[in-house]
Every structure is written in structure tokens, then in C-alpha cells.
Amino acid sequence: MKILRIIPSMNPKQGGPCQGIRNAIPELLKMGVENEVVCFDNPDDDYIGQDSFVIHCISGAKTSWKYNAKLQPWLLANFHQYDMVIVHGLWQYHTYTAIRAIRLFRKNNKVSPKIYVMPHGMLDPYFQKAKDRKIKALRNDIYWRIFENKVINRADGLLFTCEEELLLARTTFPNYEPKREINVGYGIQPPPSRTVKMKEAFYHSVPQWNGRPYFLFLSRIHEKKGVDLMIKAYLKLENKNLDMPQLIIAGPEKHTYGQEMQKLAAKSNNILFSGMLNGDAKWGAFYESEIFILPSHQENFGIAVVEALACSKPVLISNKVNIWREIEKGRGGFVQNDTEQDTIFLFEKWLSLTSGEKQDMSNNAREVYQNFFTISQAAKKFIKGINIK
């Protein structure tokens, strides 16, 4: 079995989908499933060539729609090499072209790969309702009528990372009639064992760290993530003279919203920004933390949430993180709504625990990962869902 994955970019800075691909491919290979990727990156980009699987780079994407005239000819010339195609994401040129290309290919070929679309949360109704997304929501409505409903309904099926995502996708657009809806699950590779080197790498990245456990946010610094809620909640609790651990915000911050959040956080010396963390520094950030927090307004899966659980770190999340039910069921953290007051409550609930209760929740966090989110479980569920024989 050989799978082709189509995605605009494999740049690690793009976040979830490309990291999910990197997590899944090695485990699927153990089960005899080979994967390759085609993307619009430049073959000279520094992150290309660092992976164990083949990435075909066809640079040249233009506009925010990522138009690339090279994609359709490449697909038509290479579809015959694959048993299955998975298109990652929506709302860009690669989805429209992948479905158009497979229809052209099937007109001239009796044997064709199956083609699935994996929306990665992009059919969540949040994106059509958020106040700061009115223009993009209108764009999506137009794209849906012209292109995207055909992508969804003509694919051989849709692949979802969890049941919550699957159910939410049914509520967003009219004429939503996919041939199949498959919850294939999602998971991560187990984290590397904790080492002194990780702690040192993290300290080198955040020299203002006081050496004590802290609250960790590690994700894109974006409006959707509820970063402002987290900072405002922290500031209010700190003003009550509570003995607050430091709050460390890890993620690329050299953009307008990142600068706004730094300005907001400047009222406290205990809110630190580290920039994006990778390798030992990233794992050091998880292992040296007390808890992980993500009060997101929308989160399809939350790889960083699961990475925290795998490191035995309880998580404080909103109920807009689609895996909140598994976390609440396993008592691996606390869940509230995505408001400032609810975020304050998340912090207060954690701070009110005894040291014994905190340790119990740390143990629970690891069990939640083991029970729901290991990459081996996800790979088995994927294979079962798409009926690989």
C-alpha cells in the first residue's frame, strides 16, 4: 500500500497538519504502508531533506489561494504510482485541483487510487461565525458554492481526527453530502525521555526563567488560540497577590498579533516569550512545566495538548479543543468555556489543588495519552477506517 499526501507546505512553522503527517508516517511504515508527500515548498528550504520519507517539492505557488500550475500535470503523471491519495486541508488550490485531476485520470484509466480529503478542522462552524473572520467567512461561502462543496462531495470520503470534528462538520455548510465520513483518529509518537540536556536547552532559550515549574503555552500565537484570554486572566490573578508560577508563551511572535500580546503581557515581569522552540528546547519546555494551558476558541485536535499529556503534564483547556471529552473523562486536566472568566477559573482550580492532587492529575494525564492518543492506536484506527487489507 502506497499513499500520496497533498499539502501546500511541510514547513514545521505551519503547525498541526504537517506535524500530524510526520507523526503518522513512521508508524504506518511499520505496518507496511508507505507514504510520500507532494507540496509547494522549495526543494532548497532548510527543513526539506530532514525527514525519513520522500517529499516532492514543486515550488511556484502564487496568491493566498496557493495557485500552482505545476500541480495538475504532476498528479496526472504520478497518480498511477499510488493506491490512495489524501488531500490535507481545504480552501486552497490543491484541494480543487486534486479532485479535478483524479476525475480526469479516471476517464482514461480503469485503475485509480482512492482519494480522501482530511479537513483538519477547517469545516468547523467557528470559522464562519467568529467576529474577526467576516471577510474570510464570506470568501469561504463563495468558495463553497463554486469549488469546495464539489471537493467534499466528489472525494471518496472525508477523514476526521476525532468524533467531535466529524459532528461539527455537518453543521456548517448546506449541500454537505460526503460519500463517507471516517473518524480515523490521531496520535503522536511518544516523547523522548527527559534529560538534563533538555532543561539546559530550554534555559538557554528562556534565560529569564526562574528555574521553578511554570505555566506553559506552546502553540501558534494567534487570535484563535485565546492568548489574550490567558494573559488577561494571569494578570488579574497576579494582581490579587497570588503566588503565581511564571507563564511562558512559546511560539513565533514576530508578527502584529504577537507584538500586541507582548505589549499586553508587559505589565508583568513573570510572563515570558521564548519564540518558537524545537528539539531539546521544546521537550525541555514541556518537562520543566507545571501545567499546559490552551484556552483556544477552536482547536481541531491539539498536538501540543497531547504532547503535554504524554509528558505527564495536566492540561487546562477550553471546551473548543475537540479532544476535551477524552481529557475530562480521564481527569487529565480541567476544561472550561473560552472566556476570560472561565480562563481565570481554570488557573484557580489548578492553584487550589494540594500537591497530592496535582500529582494524581499528572499521572492521569499520562494515562489519557496512553488510552487515547498513541500513534500506534491512531495508525491501527486509520487502517481499519479506510479498510486497508
C-alpha positions as CSV (number, residue, x, y, z in Angstrom):
1,M,0.0,0.0,0.0
2,K,1.4,3.4,-1.0
3,I,-0.2,6.7,-0.1
4,L,0.3,10.2,-1.6
5,R,-0.4,13.1,0.7
6,I,-1.0,16.5,-0.8
7,I,-0.4,19.6,1.3
8,P,0.6,23.2,0.5
9,S,3.6,23.2,2.8
10,M,5.6,20.9,5.1
11,N,7.2,23.9,6.9
12,P,7.1,23.0,10.6
13,K,6.1,26.5,11.4
14,Q,2.7,25.8,9.6
15,G,1.7,23.8,12.7
16,G,-0.7,20.8,13.1
17,P,-1.3,19.1,9.7
18,C,2.3,18.8,8.6
19,Q,3.3,17.7,12.1
20,G,0.5,15.1,12.1
21,I,1.9,13.7,8.8
22,R,5.3,13.5,10.3
23,N,3.9,11.7,13.3
24,A,1.9,9.2,11.4
25,I,4.2,8.1,8.5
26,P,6.8,6.2,10.5
27,E,4.2,4.2,12.4
28,L,2.3,3.4,9.2
29,L,5.5,2.2,7.6
30,K,5.8,-0.4,10.4
31,M,2.5,-1.8,9.2
32,G,3.6,-1.9,5.5
33,V,2.1,1.4,4.4
34,E,4.4,3.6,2.5
35,N,3.8,7.4,2.3
36,E,5.1,10.2,0.1
37,V,4.2,13.9,0.1
38,V,3.8,16.5,-2.6
39,C,3.9,20.1,-1.6
40,F,4.6,23.6,-2.9
41,D,7.8,24.2,-0.9
42,N,11.1,25.0,-2.5
43,P,13.5,22.0,-2.5
44,D,16.2,24.2,-1.1
45,D,14.2,25.1,2.1
46,D,16.2,24.2,5.1
47,Y,13.6,21.8,6.5
48,I,13.4,19.7,3.3
49,G,15.6,16.6,3.4
50,Q,15.3,16.2,7.2
51,D,12.5,13.6,7.1
52,S,12.8,9.8,6.5
53,F,10.1,9.9,3.8
54,V,10.0,11.3,0.2
55,I,8.8,14.9,-0.2
56,H,8.2,16.1,-3.7
57,C,8.6,19.9,-3.8
58,I,7.0,21.7,-6.7
59,S,7.7,25.3,-5.9
60,G,5.9,28.2,-7.5
61,A,2.6,28.7,-5.6
62,K,1.1,32.2,-6.2
63,T,-1.5,34.2,-4.3
64,S,-3.2,33.4,-1.0
65,W,-5.1,30.6,-2.8
66,K,-1.7,28.9,-3.5
67,Y,-2.3,28.6,-7.2
68,N,0.4,26.4,-8.8
69,A,0.1,25.4,-12.4
70,K,2.6,22.6,-11.9
71,L,0.3,20.5,-9.6
72,Q,-2.2,19.0,-12.0
73,P,0.3,17.8,-14.6
74,W,2.4,16.3,-11.8
75,L,-0.6,14.5,-10.3
76,L,-1.7,13.2,-13.7
77,A,1.8,11.9,-14.4
78,N,2.1,10.2,-10.9
79,F,-1.3,9.0,-9.7
80,H,-0.6,5.5,-11.1
81,Q,2.2,5.1,-8.5
82,Y,-0.2,5.3,-5.5
83,D,-3.1,3.3,-4.1
84,M,-4.5,6.2,-2.2
85,V,-4.4,10.0,-2.1
86,I,-5.1,12.1,1.0
87,V,-5.6,15.8,0.5
88,H,-4.8,17.8,3.6
89,G,-6.8,20.9,4.4
90,L,-9.3,23.0,2.5
91,W,-9.9,26.4,0.9
92,Q,-6.8,26.4,-1.4
93,Y,-5.9,25.4,-4.9
94,H,-4.5,22.0,-4.1
95,T,-7.9,20.6,-3.0
96,Y,-9.8,21.8,-6.0
97,T,-7.0,20.6,-8.4
98,A,-6.6,17.2,-6.7
99,I,-10.3,16.4,-7.2
100,R,-10.3,17.7,-10.8
101,A,-7.2,15.8,-11.6
102,I,-8.5,12.5,-10.2
103,R,-11.7,12.8,-12.3
104,L,-9.6,13.4,-15.4
105,F,-7.3,10.5,-14.5
106,R,-10.3,8.1,-14.1
107,K,-11.6,9.0,-17.5
108,N,-8.5,7.4,-19.1
109,N,-7.5,4.8,-16.6
110,K,-9.5,1.8,-15.3
111,V,-7.4,1.6,-12.2
112,S,-7.2,4.6,-10.0
113,P,-6.2,5.5,-6.4
114,K,-8.9,6.3,-3.9
115,I,-8.9,9.9,-2.9
116,Y,-9.8,11.2,0.6
117,V,-9.9,14.7,2.0
118,M,-8.8,15.4,5.6
119,P,-10.2,18.9,6.6
120,H,-8.2,19.2,9.8
121,G,-11.0,21.2,11.5
122,M,-11.5,23.6,8.5
123,L,-15.2,22.7,8.4
124,D,-15.7,23.8,12.0
125,P,-18.6,26.3,12.3
126,Y,-16.3,28.6,14.3
127,F,-14.6,29.8,11.2
128,Q,-17.9,31.1,9.8
129,K,-19.1,32.7,13.0
130,A,-16.0,34.4,14.5
131,K,-16.4,38.2,14.6
132,D,-12.9,38.8,13.3
133,R,-13.4,36.5,10.3
134,K,-16.3,38.1,8.5
135,I,-14.4,38.7,5.2
136,K,-12.9,35.2,5.3
137,A,-16.3,33.7,6.1
138,L,-17.7,35.4,3.1
139,R,-14.8,34.1,1.0
140,N,-15.5,30.6,2.3
141,D,-19.2,30.9,1.4
142,I,-18.3,31.8,-2.1
143,Y,-15.6,29.1,-2.4
144,W,-18.0,26.6,-1.0
145,R,-20.6,27.3,-3.7
146,I,-18.1,27.3,-6.5
147,F,-15.4,24.8,-5.6
148,E,-15.3,23.3,-2.1
149,N,-18.7,21.5,-1.9
150,K,-17.6,19.6,-5.1
151,V,-14.3,18.7,-3.4
152,I,-16.2,17.4,-0.3
153,N,-18.9,15.5,-2.2
154,R,-16.8,14.1,-5.0
155,A,-14.0,12.7,-2.9
156,D,-14.2,9.1,-1.9
157,G,-14.5,10.1,1.7
158,L,-13.6,12.6,4.5
159,L,-11.1,11.7,7.2
160,F,-11.6,13.2,10.7
161,T,-9.2,13.2,13.6
162,C,-12.0,12.8,16.3
163,E,-15.7,12.3,16.6
164,E,-16.3,15.9,17.7
165,E,-14.7,17.2,14.4
166,L,-16.9,14.9,12.4
167,L,-20.1,16.0,14.1
168,L,-19.3,19.7,13.9
169,A,-18.5,19.5,10.1
170,R,-22.1,18.5,9.5
171,T,-23.4,21.8,10.8
172,T,-21.5,24.4,8.8
173,F,-22.5,24.5,5.1
174,P,-25.5,23.5,3.0
175,N,-25.3,20.6,0.5
176,Y,-22.8,18.8,2.6
177,E,-23.1,15.2,1.3
178,P,-19.8,13.4,1.5
179,K,-19.7,9.8,0.3
180,R,-18.2,8.6,3.6
181,E,-17.3,10.1,6.9
182,I,-14.5,8.3,8.7
183,N,-13.1,9.0,12.2
184,V,-9.5,7.8,11.7
185,G,-8.2,9.2,14.9
186,Y,-5.0,11.0,15.5
187,G,-1.9,10.4,17.7
188,I,1.7,11.3,18.4
189,Q,4.9,9.5,18.7
190,P,5.9,9.0,22.4
191,P,8.1,11.9,23.6
192,P,11.8,11.3,24.2
193,S,12.8,10.5,27.8
194,R,13.6,13.5,30.0
195,T,17.2,14.6,30.1
196,V,19.3,17.3,31.7
197,K,20.3,18.4,28.2
198,M,16.6,19.3,27.5
199,K,16.5,21.5,30.6
200,E,19.7,23.2,29.6
201,A,18.4,23.8,26.1
202,F,15.2,25.3,27.4
203,Y,17.1,27.6,29.8
204,H,19.3,28.8,27.0
205,S,16.1,29.8,25.1
206,V,14.5,31.5,28.1
207,P,17.3,32.8,30.3
208,Q,14.7,34.8,32.4
209,W,13.2,31.5,33.6
210,N,13.5,31.4,37.4
211,G,14.2,27.6,37.5
212,R,10.8,26.7,39.0
213,P,7.8,24.9,37.3
214,Y,5.7,27.3,35.3
215,F,2.5,27.5,33.2
216,L,3.3,26.7,29.6
217,F,1.5,27.8,26.4
218,L,3.2,26.3,23.3
219,S,1.5,26.9,20.0
220,R,1.0,29.5,17.3
221,I,0.4,32.9,18.8
222,H,-2.9,33.6,17.1
223,E,-6.2,35.2,17.9
224,K,-7.9,31.8,17.6
225,K,-5.7,30.4,20.4
226,G,-7.2,32.6,23.2
227,V,-3.7,34.0,24.0
228,D,-5.3,37.3,25.1
229,L,-7.7,35.5,27.5
230,M,-4.8,33.6,29.1
231,I,-2.7,36.8,29.6
232,K,-5.5,38.9,31.0
233,A,-6.6,36.1,33.3
234,Y,-3.0,35.7,34.5
235,L,-2.6,39.4,35.1
236,K,-5.8,39.6,37.2
237,L,-4.8,36.7,39.4
238,E,-1.3,38.2,39.8
239,N,-2.9,41.5,40.9
240,K,-4.6,39.6,43.7
241,N,-1.1,38.9,45.1
242,L,-1.4,35.2,44.4
243,D,2.0,33.4,44.3
244,M,1.8,32.7,40.6
245,P,4.2,30.5,38.7
246,Q,5.7,32.2,35.7
247,L,3.8,32.0,32.4
248,I,5.9,31.1,29.4
249,I,4.5,31.6,26.0
250,A,6.3,29.6,23.3
251,G,5.6,30.2,19.6
252,P,6.6,32.5,16.8
253,E,5.8,36.1,18.0
254,K,7.4,38.3,15.3
255,H,4.1,39.5,13.8
256,T,1.4,42.0,14.5
257,Y,-0.7,39.9,16.9
258,G,2.4,38.6,18.6
259,Q,3.6,42.1,19.3
260,E,0.2,43.1,20.6
261,M,0.3,40.2,23.1
262,Q,3.8,41.1,24.2
263,K,2.6,44.6,24.8
264,L,-0.3,43.3,26.8
265,A,1.9,41.0,28.8
266,A,4.5,43.7,29.6
267,K,2.5,44.6,32.7
268,S,4.1,41.5,34.4
269,N,7.7,40.5,34.7
270,N,6.5,36.9,35.0
271,I,5.1,36.5,31.5
272,L,7.9,35.4,29.2
273,F,8.0,34.9,25.5
274,S,10.5,32.3,24.2
275,G,9.9,32.4,20.4
276,M,9.4,29.1,18.6
277,L,11.0,26.1,20.4
278,N,12.3,22.9,18.7
279,G,14.1,19.8,19.6
280,D,15.5,19.6,23.1
281,A,14.4,23.1,24.0
282,K,10.8,22.2,23.1
283,W,10.8,19.0,25.2
284,G,12.6,20.8,28.0
285,A,9.7,23.3,27.9
286,F,7.2,20.5,28.4
287,Y,9.1,18.5,31.1
288,E,10.0,21.5,33.2
289,S,6.5,23.0,33.2
290,E,3.8,22.5,35.9
291,I,0.8,22.5,33.5
292,F,0.0,23.3,29.9
293,I,-2.7,25.8,29.0
294,L,-4.7,26.4,25.8
295,P,-7.9,28.4,26.1
296,S,-8.5,28.2,22.4
297,H,-11.6,29.4,20.6
298,Q,-11.2,26.5,18.1
299,E,-8.8,23.6,18.1
300,N,-9.4,20.6,15.9
301,F,-7.1,18.2,17.8
302,G,-4.2,20.0,19.5
303,I,-1.0,18.1,19.0
304,A,0.7,20.2,21.7
305,V,-2.0,19.3,24.1
306,V,-1.3,15.7,23.6
307,E,2.4,16.2,23.8
308,A,1.9,17.7,27.2
309,L,-0.2,14.8,28.3
310,A,2.4,12.4,27.1
311,C,4.9,14.2,29.3
312,S,2.6,13.7,32.3
313,K,1.6,17.3,32.3
314,P,-2.1,18.2,33.1
315,V,-3.8,20.5,30.7
316,L,-6.0,23.5,31.2
317,I,-8.1,23.8,28.0
318,S,-11.3,25.2,26.7
319,N,-14.2,23.1,25.5
320,K,-13.4,24.3,22.0
321,V,-10.5,21.9,21.9
322,N,-12.1,19.0,20.2
323,I,-10.5,16.3,22.4
324,W,-11.8,17.8,25.6
325,R,-14.2,15.0,26.3
326,E,-11.3,12.4,26.5
327,I,-9.3,14.7,28.7
328,E,-12.2,15.4,31.1
329,K,-13.2,11.7,31.2
330,G,-9.7,10.7,32.1
331,R,-9.3,13.6,34.6
332,G,-6.1,14.6,32.8
333,G,-6.8,18.3,33.3
334,F,-9.6,20.9,33.6
335,V,-12.0,22.1,30.9
336,Q,-14.0,25.4,30.8
337,N,-15.5,27.7,28.2
338,D,-13.4,30.0,26.1
339,T,-13.9,33.2,28.0
340,E,-11.7,35.4,30.2
341,Q,-13.6,34.5,33.4
342,D,-13.5,30.8,32.6
343,T,-9.8,31.0,32.0
344,I,-9.4,32.6,35.4
345,F,-11.3,29.7,36.8
346,L,-9.0,27.2,35.1
347,F,-6.0,28.8,36.8
348,E,-7.8,29.0,40.1
349,K,-8.9,25.3,40.0
350,W,-5.3,24.2,39.4
351,L,-3.9,26.5,42.1
352,S,-6.4,25.2,44.6
353,L,-5.2,21.6,44.4
354,T,-3.0,20.0,47.0
355,S,0.4,18.7,45.9
356,G,-1.0,15.2,46.1
357,E,-4.0,16.1,43.9
358,K,-1.6,17.7,41.4
359,Q,0.5,14.5,41.3
360,D,-2.6,12.4,40.8
361,M,-3.6,14.6,37.9
362,S,-0.1,14.3,36.4
363,N,-0.5,10.5,36.5
364,N,-3.9,10.8,34.9
365,A,-2.5,13.0,32.1
366,R,-0.1,10.2,31.0
367,E,-2.9,7.6,31.2
368,V,-5.1,9.8,28.9
369,Y,-2.3,9.8,26.4
370,Q,-1.8,6.0,26.6
371,N,-5.5,5.3,26.4
372,F,-6.5,7.6,23.5
373,F,-3.7,9.2,21.7
374,T,-0.7,7.0,21.0
375,I,0.4,6.9,17.4
376,S,0.2,3.1,17.3
377,Q,-3.5,3.3,18.2
378,A,-4.1,6.0,15.6
379,A,-2.3,4.0,12.9
380,K,-4.5,1.0,13.6
381,K,-7.6,3.0,13.6
382,F,-6.6,4.7,10.3
383,I,-6.0,1.4,8.6
384,K,-9.3,0.0,9.9
385,G,-11.2,3.1,8.9
386,I,-10.0,3.2,5.3
387,N,-10.3,-0.6,5.0
388,I,-6.7,-1.4,4.0
389,K,-6.5,-5.1,3.6
